Amino acid sequence: MLHFFRKIRRDLLAESKFFRYLKYGAGEIILVVIGILIAIQVDKWNEQRKEEDMYRNYLVRLKTDYEEKLNMLEEVETSGQELVSMTRYLTDFLNGKLNSLDTLKLAISMEKPSGMNKYYLSIPTYSELSSTGRLDMIANDSIKYRLNGWHEYVKFRNGLQDEVTPWIAKYRDLTRNILVTEDKILINDSWWRPYPDHPIWDSVNLETSGRKIIKELSEKPDILGLLNDILVFRTVEQTLLKSEKQQCLENIKLIESELIRLTK
Protein backbone atom coordinates (compact mmCIF):
# COMPACT_ATOMS: atom_id res chain seq x y z
CA MET A 1 0.00 0.00 0.00
CA LEU A 2 2.81 2.41 0.88
CA HIS A 3 4.50 1.56 -2.43
CA PHE A 4 1.24 2.43 -4.21
CA PHE A 5 1.06 5.91 -2.60
CA ARG A 6 4.71 6.61 -3.36
CA LYS A 7 4.12 5.73 -7.03
CA ILE A 8 1.19 8.16 -7.24
CA ARG A 9 3.34 10.94 -5.74
CA ARG A 10 6.16 10.28 -8.19
CA ASP A 11 3.76 10.25 -11.17
CA LEU A 12 2.14 13.54 -10.13
CA LEU A 13 5.49 15.28 -9.64
CA ALA A 14 6.82 13.87 -12.89
CA GLU A 15 3.83 15.28 -14.77
CA SER A 16 4.28 18.69 -13.03
CA LYS A 17 0.81 18.50 -11.62
CA PHE A 18 1.83 20.41 -8.52
CA PHE A 19 -1.62 21.51 -7.30
CA ARG A 20 -3.01 18.05 -7.77
CA TYR A 21 -0.06 16.80 -5.75
CA LEU A 22 -0.88 19.27 -2.93
CA LYS A 23 -4.49 18.09 -2.91
CA TYR A 24 -3.31 14.53 -2.84
CA GLY A 25 -0.87 15.31 0.00
CA ALA A 26 -3.60 17.02 2.01
CA GLY A 27 -5.86 14.04 1.48
CA GLU A 28 -3.12 11.70 2.62
CA ILE A 29 -2.59 13.79 5.78
CA ILE A 30 -6.33 13.71 6.46
CA LEU A 31 -6.33 9.92 6.06
CA VAL A 32 -3.40 9.65 8.49
CA VAL A 33 -5.17 11.93 11.00
CA ILE A 34 -8.38 9.90 10.65
CA GLY A 35 -6.37 6.72 11.19
CA ILE A 36 -4.79 8.17 14.31
CA LEU A 37 -8.19 9.30 15.66
CA ILE A 38 -9.65 5.87 15.00
CA ALA A 39 -6.70 4.24 16.77
CA ILE A 40 -7.15 6.59 19.73
CA GLN A 41 -10.86 5.80 19.85
CA VAL A 42 -10.19 2.06 19.68
CA ASP A 43 -7.69 2.40 22.53
CA LYS A 44 -10.28 4.39 24.48
CA TRP A 45 -12.93 1.72 23.88
CA ASN A 46 -10.50 -0.99 24.95
CA GLU A 47 -9.62 0.97 28.10
CA GLN A 48 -13.30 1.53 28.89
CA ARG A 49 -13.98 -2.16 28.39
CA LYS A 50 -11.11 -3.06 30.74
CA GLU A 51 -12.46 -0.65 33.37
CA GLU A 52 -15.98 -2.04 32.98
CA ASP A 53 -14.65 -5.58 33.32
CA MET A 54 -12.70 -4.56 36.43
CA TYR A 55 -15.76 -2.78 37.83
CA ARG A 56 -17.91 -5.86 37.21
CA ASN A 57 -15.26 -8.06 38.83
CA TYR A 58 -15.19 -5.86 41.93
CA LEU A 59 -18.98 -5.97 42.15
CA VAL A 60 -18.97 -9.77 41.96
CA ARG A 61 -16.33 -9.91 44.70
CA LEU A 62 -18.28 -7.47 46.88
CA LYS A 63 -21.40 -9.59 46.46
CA THR A 64 -19.44 -12.69 47.44
CA ASP A 65 -18.01 -10.92 50.50
CA TYR A 66 -21.48 -9.97 51.72
CA GLU A 67 -22.85 -13.45 51.04
CA GLU A 68 -20.04 -14.97 53.10
CA LYS A 69 -20.61 -12.38 55.81
CA LEU A 70 -24.31 -13.21 55.87
CA ASN A 71 -23.58 -16.93 56.34
CA MET A 72 -21.16 -16.10 59.14
CA LEU A 73 -23.72 -13.88 60.87
CA GLU A 74 -26.27 -16.70 60.77
CA GLU A 75 -23.84 -18.95 62.63
CA VAL A 76 -22.83 -16.25 65.10
CA GLU A 77 -26.47 -15.45 65.82
CA THR A 78 -27.19 -19.10 66.63
CA SER A 79 -24.23 -19.41 69.00
CA GLY A 80 -25.06 -16.00 70.46
CA GLN A 81 -28.59 -17.12 71.30
CA GLU A 82 -27.19 -19.96 73.38
CA LEU A 83 -24.73 -17.61 75.07
CA VAL A 84 -27.63 -15.37 76.09
CA SER A 85 -29.58 -18.39 77.36
CA MET A 86 -26.64 -19.75 79.35
CA THR A 87 -25.68 -16.39 80.82
CA ARG A 88 -29.28 -15.82 81.85
CA TYR A 89 -29.39 -19.27 83.50
CA LEU A 90 -26.30 -18.43 85.54
CA THR A 91 -27.66 -15.04 86.64
CA ASP A 92 -30.96 -16.70 87.60
CA PHE A 93 -28.99 -19.17 89.74
CA LEU A 94 -27.05 -16.38 91.45
CA ASN A 95 -30.29 -14.44 92.03
CA GLY A 96 -31.93 -17.53 93.57
CA LYS A 97 -34.60 -17.73 90.87
CA LEU A 98 -34.17 -21.41 89.93
CA ASN A 99 -36.70 -23.91 91.30
CA SER A 100 -34.48 -26.85 90.33
CA LEU A 101 -30.80 -26.97 89.46
CA ASP A 102 -29.16 -28.79 86.55
CA THR A 103 -25.52 -29.07 87.63
CA LEU A 104 -24.22 -29.82 84.13
CA LYS A 105 -26.11 -26.87 82.68
CA LEU A 106 -24.77 -24.70 85.48
CA ALA A 107 -21.20 -25.73 84.66
CA ILE A 108 -21.74 -25.07 80.96
CA SER A 109 -23.43 -21.75 81.75
CA MET A 110 -20.45 -20.78 83.86
CA GLU A 111 -17.85 -21.74 81.24
CA LYS A 112 -19.48 -20.54 78.00
CA PRO A 113 -19.90 -16.82 78.88
CA SER A 114 -16.10 -16.64 79.07
CA GLY A 115 -16.05 -16.99 75.28
CA MET A 116 -15.96 -13.81 73.23
CA ASN A 117 -18.06 -15.00 70.27
CA LYS A 118 -16.12 -12.32 68.41
CA TYR A 119 -16.70 -11.85 64.72
CA TYR A 120 -15.37 -9.52 62.04
CA LEU A 121 -17.52 -7.40 59.74
CA SER A 122 -14.87 -5.84 57.51
CA ILE A 123 -15.31 -6.41 53.77
CA PRO A 124 -11.98 -7.43 52.12
CA THR A 125 -12.87 -6.09 48.67
CA TYR A 126 -13.84 -2.70 50.12
CA SER A 127 -10.50 -2.56 51.96
CA GLU A 128 -8.70 -3.25 48.68
CA LEU A 129 -10.69 -0.60 46.82
CA SER A 130 -9.98 1.94 49.54
CA SER A 131 -6.26 1.18 49.90
CA THR A 132 -5.63 1.21 46.12
CA GLY A 133 -7.56 4.43 45.51
CA ARG A 134 -10.07 2.63 43.29
CA LEU A 135 -13.16 3.36 45.34
CA ASP A 136 -14.24 5.94 42.76
CA MET A 137 -14.48 3.09 40.28
CA ILE A 138 -17.81 2.21 41.94
CA ALA A 139 -20.09 4.12 39.57
CA ASN A 140 -23.29 3.44 41.50
CA ASP A 141 -23.56 6.14 44.17
CA SER A 142 -25.94 4.07 46.30
CA ILE A 143 -23.48 1.19 46.48
CA LYS A 144 -20.61 3.53 47.28
CA TYR A 145 -22.66 5.22 50.01
CA ARG A 146 -23.62 1.89 51.60
CA LEU A 147 -20.04 0.62 51.44
CA ASN A 148 -18.78 3.73 53.24
CA GLY A 149 -21.63 3.44 55.75
CA TRP A 150 -20.77 -0.19 56.44
CA HIS A 151 -17.12 0.74 56.95
CA GLU A 152 -18.08 3.35 59.55
CA TYR A 153 -20.42 0.88 61.23
CA VAL A 154 -17.60 -1.68 61.48
CA LYS A 155 -15.55 0.81 63.50
CA PHE A 156 -18.53 1.31 65.85
CA ARG A 157 -18.94 -2.47 66.31
CA ASN A 158 -15.24 -2.96 66.93
CA GLY A 159 -15.52 -0.33 69.65
CA LEU A 160 -18.31 -2.30 71.33
CA GLN A 161 -16.25 -5.48 71.17
CA ASP A 162 -13.30 -3.67 72.73
CA GLU A 163 -15.55 -2.42 75.51
CA VAL A 164 -16.70 -5.89 76.56
CA THR A 165 -13.24 -7.51 76.33
CA PRO A 166 -12.12 -6.39 79.84
CA TRP A 167 -15.40 -7.70 81.31
CA ILE A 168 -14.80 -11.11 79.76
CA ALA A 169 -11.21 -11.13 81.01
CA LYS A 170 -12.31 -10.26 84.55
CA TYR A 171 -15.03 -12.92 84.44
CA ARG A 172 -12.47 -15.54 83.34
CA ASP A 173 -10.28 -14.64 86.32
CA LEU A 174 -13.20 -15.12 88.70
CA THR A 175 -14.19 -18.54 87.35
CA ARG A 176 -10.80 -19.83 86.18
CA ASN A 177 -10.25 -22.47 88.88
CA ILE A 178 -13.77 -23.65 89.65
CA LEU A 179 -13.91 -26.46 87.09
CA VAL A 180 -11.15 -29.04 86.80
CA THR A 181 -9.14 -28.93 83.58
CA GLU A 182 -10.85 -31.98 82.07
CA ASP A 183 -14.30 -30.43 82.45
CA LYS A 184 -13.14 -27.14 80.97
CA ILE A 185 -11.67 -28.96 77.95
CA LEU A 186 -14.84 -31.00 77.47
CA ILE A 187 -17.13 -27.97 77.53
CA ASN A 188 -14.91 -25.82 75.32
CA ASP A 189 -14.38 -28.62 72.79
CA SER A 190 -18.17 -28.90 72.58
CA TRP A 191 -18.62 -25.14 72.12
CA TRP A 192 -20.82 -25.44 69.02
CA ARG A 193 -22.97 -28.30 70.42
CA PRO A 194 -26.09 -26.79 72.03
CA TYR A 195 -27.19 -28.01 75.44
CA PRO A 196 -29.26 -30.15 75.92
CA ASP A 197 -30.11 -30.58 72.21
CA HIS A 198 -26.97 -32.48 71.24
CA PRO A 199 -26.53 -36.17 72.14
CA ILE A 200 -22.95 -35.65 73.34
CA TRP A 201 -24.28 -34.29 76.63
CA ASP A 202 -26.21 -37.51 77.39
CA SER A 203 -23.02 -39.32 78.39
CA VAL A 204 -21.21 -36.46 80.14
CA ASN A 205 -20.34 -36.84 83.81
CA LEU A 206 -18.47 -33.93 85.32
CA GLU A 207 -15.40 -34.60 87.45
CA THR A 208 -16.01 -31.35 89.34
CA SER A 209 -18.64 -31.86 92.04
CA GLY A 210 -21.85 -29.85 91.87
CA ARG A 211 -21.30 -28.82 95.49
CA LYS A 212 -17.93 -27.24 94.62
CA ILE A 213 -19.41 -25.33 91.67
CA ILE A 214 -22.32 -23.98 93.73
CA LYS A 215 -20.15 -23.08 96.73
CA GLU A 216 -17.42 -21.25 94.81
CA LEU A 217 -19.84 -19.36 92.56
CA SER A 218 -21.81 -18.21 95.59
CA GLU A 219 -18.61 -16.93 97.24
CA LYS A 220 -17.79 -14.48 94.43
CA PRO A 221 -19.77 -11.29 95.20
CA ASP A 222 -18.54 -9.39 92.15
CA ILE A 223 -19.63 -11.95 89.60
CA LEU A 224 -23.36 -11.11 89.45
CA GLY A 225 -22.92 -7.47 88.44
CA LEU A 226 -20.30 -8.48 85.89
CA LEU A 227 -22.59 -11.15 84.44
CA ASN A 228 -25.45 -8.65 84.20
CA ASP A 229 -23.24 -6.36 82.12
CA ILE A 230 -22.22 -9.26 79.88
CA LEU A 231 -25.85 -10.36 79.52
CA VAL A 232 -26.92 -6.87 78.46
CA PHE A 233 -24.13 -6.76 75.89
CA ARG A 234 -24.99 -10.18 74.48
CA THR A 235 -28.68 -9.32 74.27
CA VAL A 236 -27.97 -6.04 72.47
CA GLU A 237 -25.56 -7.89 70.20
CA GLN A 238 -28.37 -10.22 69.08
CA THR A 239 -30.41 -7.18 68.02
CA LEU A 240 -27.43 -5.77 66.16
CA LEU A 241 -26.88 -9.11 64.41
CA LYS A 242 -30.39 -8.99 62.97
CA SER A 243 -29.72 -5.48 61.65
CA GLU A 244 -26.37 -6.56 60.20
CA LYS A 245 -27.98 -9.50 58.40
CA GLN A 246 -30.59 -7.15 56.92
CA GLN A 247 -27.90 -4.74 55.76
CA CYS A 248 -26.05 -7.62 54.08
CA LEU A 249 -29.20 -8.69 52.25
CA GLU A 250 -29.92 -5.15 51.07
CA ASN A 251 -26.33 -4.67 49.87
CA ILE A 252 -26.42 -7.98 48.00
CA LYS A 253 -29.65 -7.00 46.22
CA LEU A 254 -28.28 -3.57 45.34
CA ILE A 255 -25.11 -5.07 43.88
CA GLU A 256 -27.12 -7.66 41.95
CA SER A 257 -29.22 -4.86 40.41
CA GLU A 258 -26.08 -3.05 39.28
CA LEU A 259 -24.68 -6.23 37.73
CA ILE A 260 -27.94 -6.73 35.82
CA ARG A 261 -27.78 -3.12 34.59
CA LEU A 262 -24.26 -3.67 33.26
CA THR A 263 -25.36 -6.67 31.20
CA LYS A 264 -28.05 -4.70 29.34
Residue, then its C-alpha position, 0 to 999 in steps of 0.5 A: m500500500l505504501h509503495f502504491f502511494r509513493k508511485i502516485r506521488r512520483d507520477l504527479l510530480a513527474e507530470s508537473k501536476f503540482f496543485r493536484y499533488l498538494k491536494y493529494g498530499a492534504g488528502e493523505i494527511i487527512l487519512v493519516v489523521i483519521g487513522i490516528l483518531i480511529a486508533i485513539q478511539v479504539d484504545k479508548w474503547n479498549e480501556q473503557r472495556k477493561e475498566e468495565d470488566m474490572y468494575r464488574n469483577y469488583l462488584v462480583r467480589l463485593k457480592t461474594d463478600y457480603e454473602e459470606k458475611l451473611n452466612m457467618l452472621e447466621e452462625v454467630e447469631t445461633s451461637g449467640q442465642e445460646l450464650v444469652s440463654m446460658t448467661r441468663y441461667l447463671t444469673d438466675f442461679l445467682n439471684g436464687k430464681l431457679n426452682s431446680l438446678d441442673t448441675l451440668k447446665l450450670a457448669i456449661s453456663m459458667e464456662k461458655p460466657s467466658g467466650m468472646n463470640k467475636y466476629y469480624l464485619s470488615i469487607p476485604t474487597y472494600s478494603e482493597l478498593s480503599s487502599t488502592g484508591r479505586l473506590d471511585m471506580i464504583a459508579n453506583d452512588s448508592i453502592k458507594y454510600r452503603l459501602n462507606g456506611w458499612h465501613e463506619y459501622v464496622k468501627f462502631r462495632n469494633g468499639l463495642q467489642d473492645e468495651v466488653t473484652p475487659w469484662i470477659a477477662k475479669y469474668r475468666d479470672l473469677t471462674r478460672n479455677i472452679l472447674v477441673t481442667e478436664d471439664k473445661i476442655l470437654i465444655n470448650d471442645s463442645w462449644w458449638r454443640p447446644y445443650p441439651d439438644h446435642p446427644i454428646w451431653d447424654s453421656v457427660n459426667l463432670e469430674t467437678s462436684g456440683r457442690k464445689i461449683i455452687k459453693e465457689l460461685s456463691e462466694k464471688p460477690d462481684i460476679l453477678g454485676l459483671l454477668n449482668d453487664i455481659l448479659v446486656f451486651r450479648t442481648v444487644e448484640q443479638t439485636l445488632l446481628k439482625s440489623e447486620k444480616q438485613q444490611c447484608l441482604e440489602n447490599i447484595k440485592l443492590i449489587e445484583s441490580e447493578l450487575i444486571r444493569l451492566t449486562k443490558 
